[in-house]
Amino acid sequence: MPTEEIRRQVVIIGSGPAGLTAAIYTARANLSPLLIDAPADTERQTTPGGQLMITTDVENYPGFAKGIEGPELMAEFRKQAERFGTEFLEAWITKVDLHQRPFTLYTENHVVKAETLIIASGASAKWLGIPGEAKTPHGFGGNGVSACATCDGPLPAFRNKRLLVVGGGDTAMEEATFLTRYAAKVYVAHRRDKLRASKIMQEKALRNEKIEFLWNTELVEILGTQADGVNAVRLRDTNNGQERAMEVEGVFIAIGHKPNTELFKGQLDMDPVGYILTNGHSTATNIPGVFACGDVQDSVYRQAITAAGTGCMSAIDAERFLDHLPVEMPSGEEVTIEGEHITRDRRLIIEPDGEVISNEPVFE
Ligand SMILES: Cc1cc2nc3c(=O)[nH]c(=O)nc-3n(C[C@H](O)[C@H](O)[C@H](O)COP(=O)(O)OP(=O)(O)OC[C@H]3O[C@@H](n4cnc5c(N)ncnc54)[C@H](O)[C@@H]3O)c2cc1C
């Protein structure tokens, strides 16, 4: 295949809520963004539109009083981004070179040069890979099985029901504690006899009367019918290998998330899990001109509205950077597109050649 070279002021990776919001803003700012997103691929679990494409009811996205289906919400996001002239390219990005601007991105058939890059490649929930866990109709995913308690816990399908949470870390403790607001009973299955969760999270869960811990227990199968969803699980004792069935009406897999950041390893600063580091005041990364928004830089909130909010921030940060205005870096310094660094206390400007000048206002 011939390789086509594309050059853009703004390139966005990912068409979830973060990437599409960044597209809406940068397109309205006349920056003609190019948004690149991976094609639908069942094996690698990607769908243009991101994680919300695999869910049904979204009840907590503001502006939709009656709720909206995930795919319908993402279709609206996309139409809005198209309306202002966003260009879309469906391709896997296989390599990036962020060592100099313009940054270079490679797909199978394209080399893309970007003056600014907005990374919105999201995160993926980790799954166990057991029978019954796949998305309906192949399993009960979206029909009694979920990986997000904040998203799905309040849905009628889980209210006043017996639920099983799988995991022993902070995510599992948080999800189990949250679910006790709605559920009749929450079981937590953990493979060991000790939790990995932090002390404070453990204590909250262990004190909660609605939670019962199933120690040395692993989930091996989720059972039910397509008409009525989950009705039981098969569990295995990790000490003696014995299996038993237990009745529950819902399962939450809470064994963590994996940010989609393999591509950027060794170039962008990340936390130990692989989330890209930004500092909260802006979406700048350690490389001037590269911004990150949505779940790829957020291990805490992981919601569509927060992803969209940081997508807006990334767009405004990229606009400022292209307008030669300073943007705050994770270190607290500010940088400009010319390579000027403004110190954290805003008193000094360090020029690209190392010359230091005062940033104090001059009064005549
Ligand atoms: C089952 C489920 C239900 C949920 N329900 C709710 C809910 O009710 N309310 C709510 O607020 N939140 C919900 N969430 C969370 C919400 O979906 C996420 O917080 C949100 O989608 C994050 O948006 P994002 O744009 O950061 O990333 P994502 O939505 O993850 O999108 C990232 C995109 O980047 C693409 N990508 C990744 N790597 C590459 C690459 N190398 N090349 C090209 N493209 C790439 C992916 O294909 C994907 O399309 C739910 C999540 C799940 C899994």
The ligand as an SDF file (V2000), in Angstrom:
LIG
                    3D

 53 58  0  0  0  0  0  0  0  0999 V2000
  -19.7530   -1.0520   30.2710 C   0  0  0  0  0  0  0  0  0  0  0  0
  -19.4770    0.3990   30.5670 C   0  0  0  0  0  0  0  0  0  0  0  0
  -20.5200    1.2230   30.9180 C   0  0  0  0  0  0  0  0  0  0  0  0
  -20.2790    2.5670   31.1850 C   0  0  0  0  0  0  0  0  0  0  0  0
  -21.3420    3.3620   31.5350 N   0  0  0  0  0  0  0  0  0  0  0  0
  -21.1240    4.6670   31.8150 C   0  0  0  0  0  0  0  0  0  0  0  0
  -22.2160    5.5140   32.1850 C   0  0  0  0  0  0  0  0  0  0  0  0
  -23.3730    5.0720   32.3000 O   0  0  0  0  0  0  0  0  0  0  0  0
  -21.9270    6.8240   32.4410 N   0  0  0  0  0  0  0  0  0  0  0  0
  -20.6700    7.3300   32.3560 C   0  0  0  0  0  0  0  0  0  0  0  0
  -20.4910    8.5370   32.5690 O   0  0  0  0  0  0  0  0  0  0  0  0
  -19.6260    6.5430   32.0220 N   0  0  0  0  0  0  0  0  0  0  0  0
  -19.8170    5.2320   31.7550 C   0  0  0  0  0  0  0  0  0  0  0  0
  -18.7620    4.4300   31.4500 N   0  0  0  0  0  0  0  0  0  0  0  0
  -17.4030    5.0170   31.4430 C   0  0  0  0  0  0  0  0  0  0  0  0
  -17.1890    5.7860   30.1330 C   0  0  0  0  0  0  0  0  0  0  0  0
  -17.5270    4.9550   29.0490 O   0  0  0  0  0  0  0  0  0  0  0  0
  -15.7360    6.2330   30.0210 C   0  0  0  0  0  0  0  0  0  0  0  0
  -15.3830    7.0090   31.1500 O   0  0  0  0  0  0  0  0  0  0  0  0
  -15.5310    7.0830   28.7660 C   0  0  0  0  0  0  0  0  0  0  0  0
  -15.9270    6.3650   27.6100 O   0  0  0  0  0  0  0  0  0  0  0  0
  -14.0660    7.4950   28.6110 C   0  0  0  0  0  0  0  0  0  0  0  0
  -13.9650    8.2280   27.4460 O   0  0  0  0  0  0  0  0  0  0  0  0
  -12.5930    8.4300   26.6690 P   0  0  0  0  0  0  0  0  0  0  0  0
  -12.9280    9.3050   25.5120 O   0  0  0  0  0  0  0  0  0  0  0  0
  -11.5320    8.8430   27.5930 O   0  0  0  0  0  0  0  0  0  0  0  0
  -12.1380    6.9780   26.1400 O   0  0  0  0  0  0  0  0  0  0  0  0
  -12.8640    5.7600   25.4170 P   0  0  0  0  0  0  0  0  0  0  0  0
  -14.3350    5.8780   25.4490 O   0  0  0  0  0  0  0  0  0  0  0  0
  -12.2340    4.5500   25.9970 O   0  0  0  0  0  0  0  0  0  0  0  0
  -12.4000    5.9030   23.8800 O   0  0  0  0  0  0  0  0  0  0  0  0
  -11.0530    5.7170   23.4930 C   0  0  0  0  0  0  0  0  0  0  0  0
  -10.9540    5.4800   21.9980 C   0  0  0  0  0  0  0  0  0  0  0  0
   -9.5760    5.4520   21.5900 O   0  0  0  0  0  0  0  0  0  0  0  0
   -9.3670    4.4480   20.6180 C   0  0  0  0  0  0  0  0  0  0  0  0
   -7.9550    3.9980   20.5830 N   0  0  0  0  0  0  0  0  0  0  0  0
   -7.2310    3.4440   21.5920 C   0  0  0  0  0  0  0  0  0  0  0  0
   -5.9760    3.1480   21.1710 N   0  0  0  0  0  0  0  0  0  0  0  0
   -5.9130    3.5190   19.8590 C   0  0  0  0  0  0  0  0  0  0  0  0
   -4.8910    3.4600   18.8520 C   0  0  0  0  0  0  0  0  0  0  0  0
   -3.6650    2.9580   19.0900 N   0  0  0  0  0  0  0  0  0  0  0  0
   -5.1620    3.9020   17.5930 N   0  0  0  0  0  0  0  0  0  0  0  0
   -6.3790    4.4230   17.3210 C   0  0  0  0  0  0  0  0  0  0  0  0
   -7.3860    4.5070   18.2440 N   0  0  0  0  0  0  0  0  0  0  0  0
   -7.1550    4.0600   19.4900 C   0  0  0  0  0  0  0  0  0  0  0  0
  -10.3200    3.3320   21.0710 C   0  0  0  0  0  0  0  0  0  0  0  0
  -10.6520    2.4930   19.9930 O   0  0  0  0  0  0  0  0  0  0  0  0
  -11.5440    4.1320   21.5770 C   0  0  0  0  0  0  0  0  0  0  0  0
  -12.4970    4.3280   20.5530 O   0  0  0  0  0  0  0  0  0  0  0  0
  -18.9620    3.0850   31.1250 C   0  0  0  0  0  0  0  0  0  0  0  0
  -17.8960    2.2420   30.7610 C   0  0  0  0  0  0  0  0  0  0  0  0
  -18.1520    0.9230   30.4690 C   0  0  0  0  0  0  0  0  0  0  0  0
  -17.0020    0.0290   30.0650 C   0  0  0  0  0  0  0  0  0  0  0  0
  1  2  1  0
  2  3  1  0
  2 52  2  0
  3  4  2  0
  4  5  1  0
  4 50  1  0
  5  6  2  0
  6  7  1  0
  6 13  1  0
  7  8  2  0
  7  9  1  0
  9 10  1  0
 10 11  2  0
 10 12  1  0
 12 13  2  0
 13 14  1  0
 14 15  1  0
 14 50  1  0
 15 16  1  0
 16 17  1  0
 16 18  1  0
 18 19  1  0
 18 20  1  0
 20 21  1  0
 20 22  1  0
 22 23  1  0
 23 24  1  0
 24 25  2  0
 24 26  1  0
 24 27  1  0
 27 28  1  0
 28 29  2  0
 28 30  1  0
 28 31  1  0
 31 32  1  0
 32 33  1  0
 33 34  1  0
 33 48  1  0
 34 35  1  0
 35 36  1  0
 35 46  1  0
 36 37  1  0
 36 45  1  0
 37 38  2  0
 38 39  1  0
 39 40  1  0
 39 45  2  0
 40 41  1  0
 40 42  2  0
 42 43  1  0
 43 44  2  0
 44 45  1  0
 46 47  1  0
 46 48  1  0
 48 49  1  0
 50 51  2  0
 51 52  1  0
 52 53  1  0
M  END
$$$$
